[in-house]
Amino acid sequence: MAKTGQVYKRTTITLPLHDYEVLRFVAFKRGTSVAGVIRGMVQELLEDEEDIRDGLNALQEKEETLDWDTFKREYLGL
């Protein structure tokens, strides 16, 4: 599974058949389970949300307002 010592909570989701089949194919190609693919997707989503939250907090802490291009360049390195 993942890191030793972590506490896990079981959950159940219902997906359209086509989505499940695509996930199953992705899992097969990656050599993992459907649950492993979903866990990875959830982790990526949570990390993205954390990055967005951090970026918004940084904007609030700055005295001047930044436009989107400046924010991307200074905080995201894009």
PDB file with one MODEL, atoms N, CA, C and O in Angstrom:
MODEL        1
ATOM      1  N   MET A   1       0.834  -1.178   0.000  1.00  0.00           N
ATOM      2  CA  MET A   1       0.000   0.000   0.000  1.00  0.00           C
ATOM      3  C   MET A   1       0.875   1.236   0.000  1.00  0.00           C
ATOM      4  O   MET A   1       1.630   1.450  -0.949  1.00  0.00           O
ATOM      5  N   ALA A   2       0.797   2.055   1.035  1.00  0.00           N
ATOM      6  CA  ALA A   2       1.616   3.265   1.078  1.00  0.00           C
ATOM      7  C   ALA A   2       2.533   3.212   2.287  1.00  0.00           C
ATOM      8  O   ALA A   2       2.984   2.138   2.685  1.00  0.00           O
ATOM      9  N   LYS A   3       2.805   4.355   2.863  1.00  0.00           N
ATOM     10  CA  LYS A   3       3.752   4.449   3.967  1.00  0.00           C
ATOM     11  C   LYS A   3       3.290   3.649   5.180  1.00  0.00           C
ATOM     12  O   LYS A   3       2.110   3.653   5.530  1.00  0.00           O
ATOM     13  N   THR A   4       4.225   2.974   5.806  1.00  0.00           N
ATOM     14  CA  THR A   4       3.940   2.208   7.006  1.00  0.00           C
ATOM     15  C   THR A   4       3.565   3.148   8.141  1.00  0.00           C
ATOM     16  O   THR A   4       4.127   4.237   8.263  1.00  0.00           O
ATOM     17  N   GLY A   5       2.627   2.734   8.963  1.00  0.00           N
ATOM     18  CA  GLY A   5       2.239   3.532  10.114  1.00  0.00           C
ATOM     19  C   GLY A   5       1.097   4.495   9.840  1.00  0.00           C
ATOM     20  O   GLY A   5       0.577   5.104  10.775  1.00  0.00           O
ATOM     21  N   GLN A   6       0.691   4.652   8.578  1.00  0.00           N
ATOM     22  CA  GLN A   6      -0.433   5.530   8.272  1.00  0.00           C
ATOM     23  C   GLN A   6      -1.741   4.831   8.608  1.00  0.00           C
ATOM     24  O   GLN A   6      -1.855   3.610   8.494  1.00  0.00           O
ATOM     25  N   VAL A   7      -2.709   5.607   9.016  1.00  0.00           N
ATOM     26  CA  VAL A   7      -4.044   5.082   9.284  1.00  0.00           C
ATOM     27  C   VAL A   7      -4.879   5.266   8.025  1.00  0.00           C
ATOM     28  O   VAL A   7      -4.872   6.337   7.419  1.00  0.00           O
ATOM     29  N   TYR A   8      -5.581   4.242   7.641  1.00  0.00           N
ATOM     30  CA  TYR A   8      -6.403   4.280   6.436  1.00  0.00           C
ATOM     31  C   TYR A   8      -7.877   4.168   6.793  1.00  0.00           C
ATOM     32  O   TYR A   8      -8.241   3.558   7.799  1.00  0.00           O
ATOM     33  N   LYS A   9      -8.708   4.755   5.969  1.00  0.00           N
ATOM     34  CA  LYS A   9     -10.155   4.664   6.105  1.00  0.00           C
ATOM     35  C   LYS A   9     -10.702   4.127   4.795  1.00  0.00           C
ATOM     36  O   LYS A   9     -10.423   4.670   3.726  1.00  0.00           O
ATOM     37  N   ARG A  10     -11.470   3.075   4.880  1.00  0.00           N
ATOM     38  CA  ARG A  10     -12.058   2.468   3.681  1.00  0.00           C
ATOM     39  C   ARG A  10     -13.244   3.301   3.224  1.00  0.00           C
ATOM     40  O   ARG A  10     -14.019   3.803   4.038  1.00  0.00           O
ATOM     41  N   THR A  11     -13.372   3.438   1.916  1.00  0.00           N
ATOM     42  CA  THR A  11     -14.509   4.146   1.339  1.00  0.00           C
ATOM     43  C   THR A  11     -14.981   3.393   0.100  1.00  0.00           C
ATOM     44  O   THR A  11     -14.252   2.567  -0.449  1.00  0.00           O
ATOM     45  N   THR A  12     -16.167   3.675  -0.323  1.00  0.00           N
ATOM     46  CA  THR A  12     -16.735   3.038  -1.509  1.00  0.00           C
ATOM     47  C   THR A  12     -17.207   4.123  -2.454  1.00  0.00           C
ATOM     48  O   THR A  12     -17.832   5.095  -2.032  1.00  0.00           O
ATOM     49  N   ILE A  13     -16.906   3.958  -3.740  1.00  0.00           N
ATOM     50  CA  ILE A  13     -17.403   4.892  -4.740  1.00  0.00           C
ATOM     51  C   ILE A  13     -18.146   4.112  -5.809  1.00  0.00           C
ATOM     52  O   ILE A  13     -17.899   2.924  -6.017  1.00  0.00           O
ATOM     53  N   THR A  14     -19.036   4.781  -6.467  1.00  0.00           N
ATOM     54  CA  THR A  14     -19.776   4.195  -7.574  1.00  0.00           C
ATOM     55  C   THR A  14     -19.420   4.977  -8.825  1.00  0.00           C
ATOM     56  O   THR A  14     -19.530   6.202  -8.863  1.00  0.00           O
ATOM     57  N   LEU A  15     -18.992   4.250  -9.851  1.00  0.00           N
ATOM     58  CA  LEU A  15     -18.556   4.873 -11.095  1.00  0.00           C
ATOM     59  C   LEU A  15     -19.360   4.332 -12.259  1.00  0.00           C
ATOM     60  O   LEU A  15     -19.841   3.200 -12.211  1.00  0.00           O
ATOM     61  N   PRO A  16     -19.510   5.124 -13.300  1.00  0.00           N
ATOM     62  CA  PRO A  16     -20.071   4.572 -14.538  1.00  0.00           C
ATOM     63  C   PRO A  16     -19.157   3.456 -15.046  1.00  0.00           C
ATOM     64  O   PRO A  16     -17.942   3.509 -14.856  1.00  0.00           O
ATOM     65  N   LEU A  17     -19.730   2.469 -15.677  1.00  0.00           N
ATOM     66  CA  LEU A  17     -18.978   1.306 -16.139  1.00  0.00           C
ATOM     67  C   LEU A  17     -17.793   1.701 -17.009  1.00  0.00           C
ATOM     68  O   LEU A  17     -16.701   1.155 -16.850  1.00  0.00           O
ATOM     69  N   HIS A  18     -17.992   2.630 -17.912  1.00  0.00           N
ATOM     70  CA  HIS A  18     -16.898   3.042 -18.803  1.00  0.00           C
ATOM     71  C   HIS A  18     -15.724   3.608 -18.004  1.00  0.00           C
ATOM     72  O   HIS A  18     -14.571   3.273 -18.277  1.00  0.00           O
ATOM     73  N   ASP A  19     -16.010   4.464 -17.021  1.00  0.00           N
ATOM     74  CA  ASP A  19     -14.943   5.040 -16.195  1.00  0.00           C
ATOM     75  C   ASP A  19     -14.184   3.951 -15.445  1.00  0.00           C
ATOM     76  O   ASP A  19     -12.957   3.982 -15.362  1.00  0.00           O
ATOM     77  N   TYR A  20     -14.918   2.997 -14.905  1.00  0.00           N
ATOM     78  CA  TYR A  20     -14.276   1.894 -14.183  1.00  0.00           C
ATOM     79  C   TYR A  20     -13.370   1.090 -15.113  1.00  0.00           C
ATOM     80  O   TYR A  20     -12.260   0.713 -14.738  1.00  0.00           O
ATOM     81  N   GLU A  21     -13.849   0.832 -16.322  1.00  0.00           N
ATOM     82  CA  GLU A  21     -13.043   0.063 -17.270  1.00  0.00           C
ATOM     83  C   GLU A  21     -11.767   0.809 -17.661  1.00  0.00           C
ATOM     84  O   GLU A  21     -10.711   0.198 -17.826  1.00  0.00           O
ATOM     85  N   VAL A  22     -11.869   2.127 -17.807  1.00  0.00           N
ATOM     86  CA  VAL A  22     -10.687   2.929 -18.119  1.00  0.00           C
ATOM     87  C   VAL A  22      -9.706   2.872 -16.949  1.00  0.00           C
ATOM     88  O   VAL A  22      -8.505   2.694 -17.150  1.00  0.00           O
ATOM     89  N   LEU A  23     -10.220   3.024 -15.726  1.00  0.00           N
ATOM     90  CA  LEU A  23      -9.357   2.939 -14.541  1.00  0.00           C
ATOM     91  C   LEU A  23      -8.685   1.574 -14.445  1.00  0.00           C
ATOM     92  O   LEU A  23      -7.506   1.473 -14.106  1.00  0.00           O
ATOM     93  N   ARG A  24      -9.438   0.540 -14.744  1.00  0.00           N
ATOM     94  CA  ARG A  24      -8.880  -0.814 -14.695  1.00  0.00           C
ATOM     95  C   ARG A  24      -7.754  -0.981 -15.707  1.00  0.00           C
ATOM     96  O   ARG A  24      -6.741  -1.618 -15.418  1.00  0.00           O
ATOM     97  N   PHE A  25      -7.936  -0.403 -16.902  1.00  0.00           N
ATOM     98  CA  PHE A  25      -6.904  -0.459 -17.929  1.00  0.00           C
ATOM     99  C   PHE A  25      -5.665   0.310 -17.478  1.00  0.00           C
ATOM    100  O   PHE A  25      -4.544  -0.174 -17.636  1.00  0.00           O
ATOM    101  N   VAL A  26      -5.861   1.513 -16.914  1.00  0.00           N
ATOM    102  CA  VAL A  26      -4.744   2.321 -16.415  1.00  0.00           C
ATOM    103  C   VAL A  26      -4.003   1.548 -15.326  1.00  0.00           C
ATOM    104  O   VAL A  26      -2.773   1.515 -15.310  1.00  0.00           O
ATOM    105  N   ALA A  27      -4.751   0.933 -14.425  1.00  0.00           N
ATOM    106  CA  ALA A  27      -4.139   0.157 -13.349  1.00  0.00           C
ATOM    107  C   ALA A  27      -3.303  -0.994 -13.917  1.00  0.00           C
ATOM    108  O   ALA A  27      -2.189  -1.247 -13.458  1.00  0.00           O
ATOM    109  N   PHE A  28      -3.839  -1.674 -14.899  1.00  0.00           N
ATOM    110  CA  PHE A  28      -3.121  -2.783 -15.532  1.00  0.00           C
ATOM    111  C   PHE A  28      -1.815  -2.286 -16.150  1.00  0.00           C
ATOM    112  O   PHE A  28      -0.764  -2.899 -15.968  1.00  0.00           O
ATOM    113  N   LYS A  29      -1.887  -1.166 -16.885  1.00  0.00           N
ATOM    114  CA  LYS A  29      -0.702  -0.622 -17.535  1.00  0.00           C
ATOM    115  C   LYS A  29       0.351  -0.192 -16.515  1.00  0.00           C
ATOM    116  O   LYS A  29       1.547  -0.279 -16.790  1.00  0.00           O
ATOM    117  N   ARG A  30      -0.081   0.270 -15.337  1.00  0.00           N
ATOM    118  CA  ARG A  30       0.844   0.725 -14.296  1.00  0.00           C
ATOM    119  C   ARG A  30       1.278  -0.408 -13.376  1.00  0.00           C
ATOM    120  O   ARG A  30       2.170  -0.229 -12.546  1.00  0.00           O
ATOM    121  N   GLY A  31       0.658  -1.562 -13.518  1.00  0.00           N
ATOM    122  CA  GLY A  31       1.000  -2.688 -12.660  1.00  0.00           C
ATOM    123  C   GLY A  31       0.527  -2.504 -11.229  1.00  0.00           C
ATOM    124  O   GLY A  31       1.197  -2.929 -10.288  1.00  0.00           O
ATOM    125  N   THR A  32      -0.623  -1.874 -11.067  1.00  0.00           N
ATOM    126  CA  THR A  32      -1.169  -1.629  -9.740  1.00  0.00           C
ATOM    127  C   THR A  32      -2.663  -1.936  -9.749  1.00  0.00           C
ATOM    128  O   THR A  32      -3.186  -2.467 -10.728  1.00  0.00           O
ATOM    129  N   SER A  33      -3.330  -1.610  -8.684  1.00  0.00           N
ATOM    130  CA  SER A  33      -4.765  -1.853  -8.578  1.00  0.00           C
ATOM    131  C   SER A  33      -5.542  -0.595  -8.937  1.00  0.00           C
ATOM    132  O   SER A  33      -4.979   0.496  -9.014  1.00  0.00           O
ATOM    133  N   VAL A  34      -6.842  -0.762  -9.155  1.00  0.00           N
ATOM    134  CA  VAL A  34      -7.720   0.388  -9.378  1.00  0.00           C
ATOM    135  C   VAL A  34      -7.656   1.298  -8.151  1.00  0.00           C
ATOM    136  O   VAL A  34      -7.592   2.519  -8.288  1.00  0.00           O
ATOM    137  N   ALA A  35      -7.673   0.715  -6.971  1.00  0.00           N
ATOM    138  CA  ALA A  35      -7.590   1.501  -5.739  1.00  0.00           C
ATOM    139  C   ALA A  35      -6.291   2.301  -5.699  1.00  0.00           C
ATOM    140  O   ALA A  35      -6.287   3.452  -5.262  1.00  0.00           O
ATOM    141  N   GLY A  36      -5.197   1.705  -6.147  1.00  0.00           N
ATOM    142  CA  GLY A  36      -3.922   2.403  -6.173  1.00  0.00           C
ATOM    143  C   GLY A  36      -3.944   3.600  -7.118  1.00  0.00           C
ATOM    144  O   GLY A  36      -3.396   4.658  -6.806  1.00  0.00           O
ATOM    145  N   VAL A  37      -4.577   3.426  -8.270  1.00  0.00           N
ATOM    146  CA  VAL A  37      -4.709   4.535  -9.218  1.00  0.00           C
ATOM    147  C   VAL A  37      -5.532   5.654  -8.594  1.00  0.00           C
ATOM    148  O   VAL A  37      -5.162   6.824  -8.681  1.00  0.00           O
ATOM    149  N   ILE A  38      -6.642   5.298  -7.969  1.00  0.00           N
ATOM    150  CA  ILE A  38      -7.513   6.308  -7.355  1.00  0.00           C
ATOM    151  C   ILE A  38      -6.794   7.012  -6.216  1.00  0.00           C
ATOM    152  O   ILE A  38      -6.880   8.234  -6.096  1.00  0.00           O
ATOM    153  N   ARG A  39      -6.080   6.254  -5.368  1.00  0.00           N
ATOM    154  CA  ARG A  39      -5.320   6.886  -4.283  1.00  0.00           C
ATOM    155  C   ARG A  39      -4.315   7.895  -4.837  1.00  0.00           C
ATOM    156  O   ARG A  39      -4.162   8.987  -4.289  1.00  0.00           O
ATOM    157  N   GLY A  40      -3.637   7.535  -5.913  1.00  0.00           N
ATOM    158  CA  GLY A  40      -2.677   8.447  -6.535  1.00  0.00           C
ATOM    159  C   GLY A  40      -3.345   9.707  -7.065  1.00  0.00           C
ATOM    160  O   GLY A  40      -2.815  10.808  -6.918  1.00  0.00           O
ATOM    161  N   MET A  41      -4.515   9.539  -7.684  1.00  0.00           N
ATOM    162  CA  MET A  41      -5.248  10.689  -8.205  1.00  0.00           C
ATOM    163  C   MET A  41      -5.707  11.603  -7.072  1.00  0.00           C
ATOM    164  O   MET A  41      -5.626  12.826  -7.186  1.00  0.00           O
ATOM    165  N   VAL A  42      -6.184  11.017  -5.994  1.00  0.00           N
ATOM    166  CA  VAL A  42      -6.627  11.814  -4.844  1.00  0.00           C
ATOM    167  C   VAL A  42      -5.443  12.569  -4.254  1.00  0.00           C
ATOM    168  O   VAL A  42      -5.567  13.746  -3.917  1.00  0.00           O
ATOM    169  N   GLN A  43      -4.297  11.905  -4.125  1.00  0.00           N
ATOM    170  CA  GLN A  43      -3.111  12.561  -3.574  1.00  0.00           C
ATOM    171  C   GLN A  43      -2.689  13.747  -4.432  1.00  0.00           C
ATOM    172  O   GLN A  43      -2.361  14.811  -3.908  1.00  0.00           O
ATOM    173  N   GLU A  44      -2.698  13.564  -5.752  1.00  0.00           N
ATOM    174  CA  GLU A  44      -2.354  14.664  -6.661  1.00  0.00           C
ATOM    175  C   GLU A  44      -3.324  15.826  -6.501  1.00  0.00           C
ATOM    176  O   GLU A  44      -2.907  16.984  -6.467  1.00  0.00           O
ATOM    177  N   LEU A  45      -4.615  15.523  -6.403  1.00  0.00           N
ATOM    178  CA  LEU A  45      -5.628  16.565  -6.231  1.00  0.00           C
ATOM    179  C   LEU A  45      -5.407  17.329  -4.937  1.00  0.00           C
ATOM    180  O   LEU A  45      -5.466  18.559  -4.925  1.00  0.00           O
ATOM    181  N   LEU A  46      -5.155  16.616  -3.853  1.00  0.00           N
ATOM    182  CA  LEU A  46      -4.944  17.267  -2.563  1.00  0.00           C
ATOM    183  C   LEU A  46      -3.689  18.133  -2.571  1.00  0.00           C
ATOM    184  O   LEU A  46      -3.681  19.215  -1.984  1.00  0.00           O
ATOM    185  N   GLU A  47      -2.630  17.668  -3.228  1.00  0.00           N
ATOM    186  CA  GLU A  47      -1.409  18.465  -3.337  1.00  0.00           C
ATOM    187  C   GLU A  47      -1.655  19.725  -4.162  1.00  0.00           C
ATOM    188  O   GLU A  47      -1.155  20.797  -3.821  1.00  0.00           O
ATOM    189  N   ASP A  48      -2.428  19.602  -5.251  1.00  0.00           N
ATOM    190  CA  ASP A  48      -2.758  20.773  -6.062  1.00  0.00           C
ATOM    191  C   ASP A  48      -3.563  21.776  -5.252  1.00  0.00           C
ATOM    192  O   ASP A  48      -3.307  22.979  -5.315  1.00  0.00           O
ATOM    193  N   GLU A  49      -4.532  21.287  -4.495  1.00  0.00           N
ATOM    194  CA  GLU A  49      -5.353  22.174  -3.663  1.00  0.00           C
ATOM    195  C   GLU A  49      -4.498  22.890  -2.623  1.00  0.00           C
ATOM    196  O   GLU A  49      -4.709  24.071  -2.345  1.00  0.00           O
ATOM    197  N   GLU A  50      -3.536  22.175  -2.050  1.00  0.00           N
ATOM    198  CA  GLU A  50      -2.645  22.780  -1.062  1.00  0.00           C
ATOM    199  C   GLU A  50      -1.791  23.868  -1.711  1.00  0.00           C
ATOM    200  O   GLU A  50      -1.574  24.927  -1.122  1.00  0.00           O
ATOM    201  N   ASP A  51      -1.308  23.603  -2.931  1.00  0.00           N
ATOM    202  CA  ASP A  51      -0.515  24.611  -3.646  1.00  0.00           C
ATOM    203  C   ASP A  51      -1.353  25.856  -3.925  1.00  0.00           C
ATOM    204  O   ASP A  51      -0.865  26.976  -3.772  1.00  0.00           O
ATOM    205  N   ILE A  52      -2.593  25.673  -4.329  1.00  0.00           N
ATOM    206  CA  ILE A  52      -3.481  26.801  -4.596  1.00  0.00           C
ATOM    207  C   ILE A  52      -3.726  27.591  -3.318  1.00  0.00           C
ATOM    208  O   ILE A  52      -3.669  28.821  -3.322  1.00  0.00           O
ATOM    209  N   ARG A  53      -3.997  26.892  -2.233  1.00  0.00           N
ATOM    210  CA  ARG A  53      -4.232  27.547  -0.942  1.00  0.00           C
ATOM    211  C   ARG A  53      -2.997  28.339  -0.507  1.00  0.00           C
ATOM    212  O   ARG A  53      -3.113  29.470  -0.035  1.00  0.00           O
ATOM    213  N   ASP A  54      -1.816  27.739  -0.669  1.00  0.00           N
ATOM    214  CA  ASP A  54      -0.579  28.435  -0.324  1.00  0.00           C
ATOM    215  C   ASP A  54      -0.393  29.679  -1.187  1.00  0.00           C
ATOM    216  O   ASP A  54       0.036  30.722  -0.694  1.00  0.00           O
ATOM    217  N   GLY A  55      -0.711  29.567  -2.458  1.00  0.00           N
ATOM    218  CA  GLY A  55      -0.583  30.706  -3.361  1.00  0.00           C
ATOM    219  C   GLY A  55      -1.531  31.833  -2.997  1.00  0.00           C
ATOM    220  O   GLY A  55      -1.154  33.005  -3.011  1.00  0.00           O
ATOM    221  N   LEU A  56      -2.761  31.472  -2.670  1.00  0.00           N
ATOM    222  CA  LEU A  56      -3.729  32.496  -2.266  1.00  0.00           C
ATOM    223  C   LEU A  56      -3.314  33.161  -0.965  1.00  0.00           C
ATOM    224  O   LEU A  56      -3.465  34.373  -0.811  1.00  0.00           O
ATOM    225  N   ASN A  57      -2.794  32.380  -0.029  1.00  0.00           N
ATOM    226  CA  ASN A  57      -2.303  32.957   1.232  1.00  0.00           C
ATOM    227  C   ASN A  57      -1.145  33.908   0.974  1.00  0.00           C
ATOM    228  O   ASN A  57      -1.061  34.966   1.596  1.00  0.00           O
ATOM    229  N   ALA A  58      -0.254  33.541   0.065  1.00  0.00           N
ATOM    230  CA  ALA A  58       0.881  34.403  -0.257  1.00  0.00           C
ATOM    231  C   ALA A  58       0.396  35.711  -0.862  1.00  0.00           C
ATOM    232  O   ALA A  58       0.945  36.775  -0.578  1.00  0.00           O
ATOM    233  N   LEU A  59      -0.630  35.631  -1.694  1.00  0.00           N
ATOM    234  CA  LEU A  59      -1.181  36.854  -2.282  1.00  0.00           C
ATOM    235  C   LEU A  59      -1.782  37.756  -1.213  1.00  0.00           C
ATOM    236  O   LEU A  59      -1.622  38.975  -1.275  1.00  0.00           O
ATOM    237  N   GLN A  60      -2.463  37.182  -0.244  1.00  0.00           N
ATOM    238  CA  GLN A  60      -3.082  37.972   0.820  1.00  0.00           C
ATOM    239  C   GLN A  60      -2.025  38.629   1.699  1.00  0.00           C
ATOM    240  O   GLN A  60      -2.251  39.720   2.224  1.00  0.00           O
ATOM    241  N   GLU A  61      -0.881  37.984   1.866  1.00  0.00           N
ATOM    242  CA  GLU A  61       0.172  38.516   2.717  1.00  0.00           C
ATOM    243  C   GLU A  61       0.924  39.668   2.055  1.00  0.00           C
ATOM    244  O   GLU A  61       1.508  40.507   2.741  1.00  0.00           O
ATOM    245  N   LYS A  62       0.908  39.707   0.743  1.00  0.00           N
ATOM    246  CA  LYS A  62       1.601  40.787   0.036  1.00  0.00           C
ATOM    247  C   LYS A  62       0.757  42.058   0.113  1.00  0.00           C
ATOM    248  O   LYS A  62      -0.471  42.004   0.054  1.00  0.00           O
ATOM    249  N   GLU A  63       1.426  43.192   0.244  1.00  0.00           N
ATOM    250  CA  GLU A  63       0.714  44.458   0.334  1.00  0.00           C
ATOM    251  C   GLU A  63       0.157  44.881  -1.017  1.00  0.00           C
ATOM    252  O   GLU A  63      -0.938  45.439  -1.085  1.00  0.00           O
ATOM    253  N   GLU A  64       0.888  44.628  -2.080  1.00  0.00           N
ATOM    254  CA  GLU A  64       0.395  45.015  -3.394  1.00  0.00           C
ATOM    255  C   GLU A  64      -0.333  43.831  -4.037  1.00  0.00           C
ATOM    256  O   GLU A  64      -0.148  42.679  -3.645  1.00  0.00           O
ATOM    257  N   THR A  65      -1.142  44.139  -5.009  1.00  0.00           N
ATOM    258  CA  THR A  65      -1.888  43.105  -5.726  1.00  0.00           C
ATOM    259  C   THR A  65      -1.046  42.652  -6.917  1.00  0.00           C
ATOM    260  O   THR A  65      -0.444  43.469  -7.615  1.00  0.00           O
ATOM    261  N   LEU A  66      -1.015  41.346  -7.136  1.00  0.00           N
ATOM    262  CA  LEU A  66      -0.294  40.792  -8.271  1.00  0.00           C
ATOM    263  C   LEU A  66      -1.282  40.353  -9.340  1.00  0.00           C
ATOM    264  O   LEU A  66      -2.365  39.851  -9.038  1.00  0.00           O
ATOM    265  N   ASP A  67      -0.893  40.549 -10.587  1.00  0.00           N
ATOM    266  CA  ASP A  67      -1.717  39.978 -11.649  1.00  0.00           C
ATOM    267  C   ASP A  67      -1.332  38.502 -11.812  1.00  0.00           C
ATOM    268  O   ASP A  67      -0.320  38.052 -11.274  1.00  0.00           O
ATOM    269  N   TRP A  68      -2.140  37.768 -12.551  1.00  0.00           N
ATOM    270  CA  TRP A  68      -1.964  36.323 -12.691  1.00  0.00           C
ATOM    271  C   TRP A  68      -0.602  35.973 -13.282  1.00  0.00           C
ATOM    272  O   TRP A  68       0.042  35.028 -12.827  1.00  0.00           O
ATOM    273  N   ASP A  69      -0.156  36.723 -14.292  1.00  0.00           N
ATOM    274  CA  ASP A  69       1.135  36.414 -14.922  1.00  0.00           C
ATOM    275  C   ASP A  69       2.291  36.596 -13.941  1.00  0.00           C
ATOM    276  O   ASP A  69       3.220  35.789 -13.921  1.00  0.00           O
ATOM    277  N   THR A  70       2.239  37.645 -13.135  1.00  0.00           N
ATOM    278  CA  THR A  70       3.284  37.873 -12.135  1.00  0.00           C
ATOM    279  C   THR A  70       3.261  36.785 -11.080  1.00  0.00           C
ATOM    280  O   THR A  70       4.313  36.301 -10.662  1.00  0.00           O
ATOM    281  N   PHE A  71       2.062  36.393 -10.643  1.00  0.00           N
ATOM    282  CA  PHE A  71       1.932  35.323  -9.653  1.00  0.00           C
ATOM    283  C   PHE A  71       2.537  34.026 -10.178  1.00  0.00           C
ATOM    284  O   PHE A  71       3.307  33.367  -9.480  1.00  0.00           O
ATOM    285  N   LYS A  72       2.187  33.663 -11.413  1.00  0.00           N
ATOM    286  CA  LYS A  72       2.722  32.432 -12.003  1.00  0.00           C
ATOM    287  C   LYS A  72       4.238  32.479 -12.050  1.00  0.00           C
ATOM    288  O   LYS A  72       4.902  31.498 -11.713  1.00  0.00           O
ATOM    289  N   ARG A  73       4.787  33.603 -12.461  1.00  0.00           N
ATOM    290  CA  ARG A  73       6.235  33.736 -12.598  1.00  0.00           C
ATOM    291  C   ARG A  73       6.925  33.695 -11.219  1.00  0.00           C
ATOM    292  O   ARG A  73       7.908  32.976 -11.046  1.00  0.00           O
ATOM    293  N   GLU A  74       6.420  34.456 -10.247  1.00  0.00           N
ATOM    294  CA  GLU A  74       7.096  34.581  -8.962  1.00  0.00           C
ATOM    295  C   GLU A  74       6.858  33.403  -8.020  1.00  0.00           C
ATOM    296  O   GLU A  74       7.758  33.017  -7.274  1.00  0.00           O
ATOM    297  N   TYR A  75       5.658  32.831  -8.045  1.00  0.00           N
ATOM    298  CA  TYR A  75       5.323  31.796  -7.064  1.00  0.00           C
ATOM    299  C   TYR A  75       5.287  30.385  -7.637  1.00  0.00           C
ATOM    300  O   TYR A  75       5.487  29.412  -6.910  1.00  0.00           O
ATOM    301  N   LEU A  76       5.033  30.273  -8.940  1.00  0.00           N
ATOM    302  CA  LEU A  76       4.944  28.943  -9.521  1.00  0.00           C
ATOM    303  C   LEU A  76       6.114  28.626 -10.440  1.00  0.00           C
ATOM    304  O   LEU A  76       6.285  27.484 -10.865  1.00  0.00           O
ATOM    305  N   GLY A  77       6.920  29.639 -10.747  1.00  0.00           N
ATOM    306  CA  GLY A  77       8.073  29.414 -11.612  1.00  0.00           C
ATOM    307  C   GLY A  77       7.702  29.066 -13.031  1.00  0.00           C
ATOM    308  O   GLY A  77       8.433  28.351 -13.716  1.00  0.00           O
ATOM    309  N   LEU A  78       6.548  29.577 -13.480  1.00  0.00           N
ATOM    310  CA  LEU A  78       6.094  29.269 -14.851  1.00  0.00           C
ATOM    311  C   LEU A  78       6.332  30.416 -15.786  1.00  0.00           C
ATOM    312  O   LEU A  78       6.010  30.324 -16.970  1.00  0.00           O
TER     313      LEU A  78
ENDMDL
END
